[in-house]
Amino acid sequence: MSNSLQRRQPDFDWATYADATLAGLSVLIPIPLLDLAFEYYFRTRMPRAIAKRHKQELQPTVVQTLNRKQGEGFWKGCLTITVQGLISLIKRISRKILYFLTVKEATDMVSRYWHQAFLLNRATQQGHLDNLETAQQARAAIDEILETITTSPLAQLAQNITEGTRHIFRSLRQARQGTEDDSIEAKRAQMQQHWADFAPYFDSLAVQYDQVYLRLGQRGAQAEANTQEEGS
């Protein structure tokens, strides 16, 4: 299959974007820390769910690499988790009081997780998650792209999905148990109705991922060659 055909994905696949959507909507749960727990659950379920959609099974080390918090090593995370947890709790309590801030945060997170799910899907299609080395390179490429996205045509749809959400905790609890209520089904239908409108944007995002992944690979190969030259 040609690259142009591989890049164009106008069809909506709920299995690819379900966990991304639910992770973003978890921000709306009106109970601090419980919202984080649900967001973490759906976010970390994304890589395996997307791989399963392609009839693939990821190595545990690959899953761990993809789910590691961006820009933070294990020990640094252990040393700062208490302070960060307290700050996060204070922020989230404030946002639960000012609900419109929570809706804005949820909208941003839904859009971000959609981008992440698309890029994970692209990496899976390209075979970049087949082993730890290429998965690390794919993770670096995904992180770089996500950091460069300031505006996106997906933002309006994410806002429409987020606004007017009721009984979100009940909906997400059912989704975690493997069933979807009318609210989640309605959001899925809304996404499916408009998803094809973003095909050109997804085309450009796929091209961007391919270019960043290739550039990071070339940089790594050059660094390795320099190291070998210094050691000879």
C-alpha positions in Angstrom: 0.0 0.0 0.0 1.4 3.5 -0.9 2.2 6.0 1.7 -0.6 8.3 0.5 -3.2 5.6 1.0 -1.7 4.8 4.4 -1.8 8.4 5.5 -5.4 9.1 4.6 -7.8 7.9 7.3 -11.1 9.6 6.9 -13.1 6.8 8.5 -14.0 7.0 12.2 -12.9 4.1 14.4 -14.4 4.3 17.9 -12.1 1.5 19.1 -9.1 3.8 18.4 -10.5 6.9 20.1 -12.8 5.6 22.9 -10.2 5.6 25.7 -8.8 8.9 24.5 -12.3 10.4 24.7 -13.1 8.9 28.1 -9.7 10.0 29.5 -10.4 13.6 28.6 -13.9 13.5 29.9 -12.6 12.1 33.2 -11.5 15.7 34.1 -15.2 16.5 34.5 -15.7 14.1 37.4 -16.5 16.5 40.3 -14.4 14.7 42.9 -10.7 15.6 43.1 -8.3 12.6 42.8 -11.1 10.4 41.6 -11.0 12.3 38.3 -7.2 11.6 38.1 -7.7 7.9 38.8 -10.2 7.6 35.9 -8.1 9.6 33.6 -5.1 7.5 34.4 -7.0 4.3 33.8 -8.3 5.2 30.3 -5.1 6.9 29.3 -2.9 3.9 30.1 -5.3 1.6 28.4 -4.9 3.4 25.0 -1.7 1.7 23.7 -2.9 -1.8 24.2 -6.4 -1.1 22.9 -5.1 0.5 19.7 -2.6 -2.3 19.2 -5.5 -4.9 19.7 -7.5 -3.1 17.0 -4.6 -4.0 14.6 -4.5 -7.6 16.0 -1.1 -6.9 17.7 0.1 -7.4 21.2 2.6 -4.9 22.7 5.6 -6.0 24.8 5.3 -4.9 28.5 8.4 -2.8 28.1 6.8 -1.0 25.2 3.6 -0.3 27.1 5.6 1.0 30.0 7.6 3.3 27.7 4.4 4.7 26.1 2.6 5.2 29.4 5.5 6.9 31.2 4.8 10.4 32.2 6.3 12.8 29.7 9.7 14.3 30.6 10.0 12.6 34.0 12.1 9.6 35.0 11.1 7.1 37.6 13.1 8.4 40.6 12.4 12.0 39.9 8.7 11.1 39.8 9.0 9.3 43.2 10.7 12.3 44.8 8.2 14.9 43.6 4.9 13.0 43.6 3.9 14.2 47.1 4.4 17.9 46.3 2.9 17.6 42.8 -0.1 15.7 44.2 -0.8 18.4 46.7 -0.6 21.2 44.1 -2.7 19.2 41.7 -5.3 18.6 44.5 -5.5 22.4 45.2 -5.9 23.2 41.5 -8.5 20.6 41.0 -10.6 21.7 44.0 -10.5 25.3 42.6 -11.6 24.1 39.2 -14.4 22.1 40.6 -15.7 25.2 42.3 -15.3 27.2 39.0 -16.9 24.7 36.7 -16.2 26.6 33.5 -12.5 26.2 34.1 -13.0 22.4 34.4 -14.9 22.3 31.1 -12.1 24.2 29.4 -9.5 21.8 30.8 -11.6 18.8 29.8 -11.9 20.2 26.2 -8.2 20.7 26.0 -7.5 17.2 27.3 -10.0 15.5 25.0 -8.4 17.2 22.0 -4.9 16.3 23.2 -5.8 12.6 23.8 -7.4 12.4 20.3 -4.1 13.6 18.9 -2.2 11.1 21.0 -4.5 8.3 20.0 -4.1 9.1 16.3 -0.3 9.2 16.6 -0.2 5.9 18.6 -2.4 4.4 15.8 0.0 5.7 13.2 3.0 4.3 15.1 1.3 1.0 15.3 0.5 0.9 11.6 4.1 1.7 10.8 5.5 -1.1 13.0 7.2 1.3 15.3 5.9 -0.3 18.4 7.1 -3.8 17.6 10.2 -3.5 19.8 11.5 -1.3 22.6 14.1 0.7 20.6 11.7 1.9 17.9 8.9 2.4 20.5 11.2 4.8 22.4 11.8 6.7 19.2 8.1 6.7 18.4 7.3 8.0 21.9 9.9 10.8 21.5 8.3 11.7 18.2 4.8 11.8 19.7 5.9 13.9 22.6 7.6 16.4 20.3 4.5 16.8 18.1 2.1 17.1 21.0 4.2 19.9 22.4 4.0 21.8 19.2 0.2 21.7 18.9 -1.2 25.0 20.1 -4.4 25.2 18.0 -6.2 22.4 16.3 -9.4 22.1 14.1 -10.4 19.3 16.6 -10.9 21.9 19.3 -14.4 22.8 18.4 -15.6 19.2 18.2 -13.9 18.5 21.6 -15.7 21.5 23.1 -19.0 20.2 21.7 -18.4 16.8 23.1 -17.5 18.2 26.5 -20.2 20.8 27.1 -23.5 19.8 28.5 -22.1 16.5 29.9 -24.2 15.2 32.8 -23.8 12.3 35.2 -20.2 11.9 33.9 -19.1 9.7 36.8 -21.9 7.2 36.2 -21.1 7.2 32.5 -17.4 6.6 33.0 -17.9 4.0 35.6 -20.1 2.0 33.2 -17.6 2.5 30.4 -14.9 1.1 32.7 -17.0 -1.9 33.3 -17.4 -2.4 29.5 -20.8 -0.9 28.8 -21.8 2.5 27.4 -24.8 4.5 28.4 -26.8 6.9 26.2 -24.5 9.8 26.9 -21.4 8.1 25.7 -23.2 6.6 22.7 -24.4 10.1 21.7 -20.8 11.4 21.9 -19.6 8.6 19.8 -22.3 9.3 17.2 -21.4 13.0 17.2 -17.7 12.2 16.6 -18.5 9.7 13.8 -20.7 12.3 12.1 -17.9 14.9 11.9 -14.7 12.9 11.9 -14.3 12.7 8.1 -14.2 16.5 8.0 -10.7 16.3 9.6 -9.2 13.9 7.1 -6.8 16.6 5.5 -5.6 17.5 9.0 -5.0 13.9 9.9 -3.1 13.5 6.7 -0.8 16.4 7.6 -0.4 15.0 11.1 0.6 11.6 9.8 3.2 13.2 7.5 4.5 15.3 10.4 4.9 12.1 12.5 6.8 10.3 9.8 9.1 13.2 9.3 9.9 13.6 13.0 10.3 9.9 13.5 12.8 9.8 10.6 14.7 12.8 11.9 15.0 11.4 15.4 16.3 8.1 13.9 18.9 9.9 11.8 20.0 11.9 14.8 20.3 8.7 16.9 22.3 7.0 14.2 24.6 10.0 13.9 25.2 10.1 17.6 26.0 6.4 17.7 28.4 6.8 14.8 30.1 9.7 16.6 30.4 7.6 19.7 32.0 4.7 17.9 34.4 7.0 16.1 35.5 8.5 19.4 36.0 5.1 20.9 38.1 3.8 18.0 
